C-alpha cells in the first residue's frame, strides 16, 4: 500500500472519484428495487409435507403396509439400531420398514454420532439413551460390524445360549466406521459379521461392493440366523422389494455397486479429490485386480 493512501483504496482515491461513483450506485439500487417490486407482493406458498403413514413412514399414496406382516414378528432377539443423524433426512430409508416388522420392544432406534459416556461435550446423548451403556456391557450383546476381529455370526448362533441383543449401525460405510471407532462403548460388545455371498436387493442405492447390504437386509439375515427361522428374512425383505419395484416403475434406475462398475469398466465418474475417498477407491480397485485377471484367462 502506498504511503498516504487510505485503507481499502489506492493513492488519489480520496477526492472527486467517490462523488462520481456514488450516484451510479444509487441509481442501480433504485432500478433493482423497482424491478423486484412486484415480487414482494406475490403470495408465499407453504411447503407442506405429504401425509405419511404412521406405520411404514411412507407417503400415504405409496404406503407399503400391504407388504408388511399383519402382526409384528415374534422374535427373542432385541435390535438396537444406532442411526447416523444424516439418515433421518433420507427419503428412501430402510429402517422405518424394519421397525414396522418388529415389536416396539424388539427394535429400538438411537440417533446420534457420539455416545461415549465419558464424553463431556456429548453427554446429553448419553443421558438421552441411558440404557445404552448397560446394553453394551451386557455379555449377551453383539455388535454387527465386519473386520479382522469379528466372529462369524453363524458360529455364535451354534452356542447353547445364544446372545439376545444385537447392535447394528445405520449409515453410509464411512459414517458407520466413524461411529464404531469413535465411541468406546461399541468396543465392549462382541464384534460379529455376516458370512454371506448374497447380493443386496436395495438396488435403488449405490453400494461399495456387491455383498454390501442395507441395514434392513443385515437385520433380516442376522435375525434369521439368531432365531433359526428362514421365514423371517423373507418377511422382512418383502417391503424392501416392493419399495424398489415401485421406484423402478416410476423412473428410478438400478444402481450397480462401485465394485461392479469398476470390474466391468463402467465407472465413468471422476475419481474423488478427497484423499481418504481416493484411497478407498484405490484399495477397492486393487482388491478387484485378481478377479479381473482371473476373468481374462
PyMOL commands that set and color helices and strands:
alter all, ss='L'
color gray80, all
select helices_A, chain A and resi 16-40+60-62+65-67+85-89+95-101+104-106+123-128+131-137+153-157+173-181+184-187+215-227+231-249+258-263+275-296
alter helices_A, ss='H'
color red, helices_A
select strands_A, chain A and resi 78-83+107-111+141-144+151-152+165-170+190-193
alter strands_A, ss='S'
color yellow, strands_A
deselect
rebuild
show_as cartoon
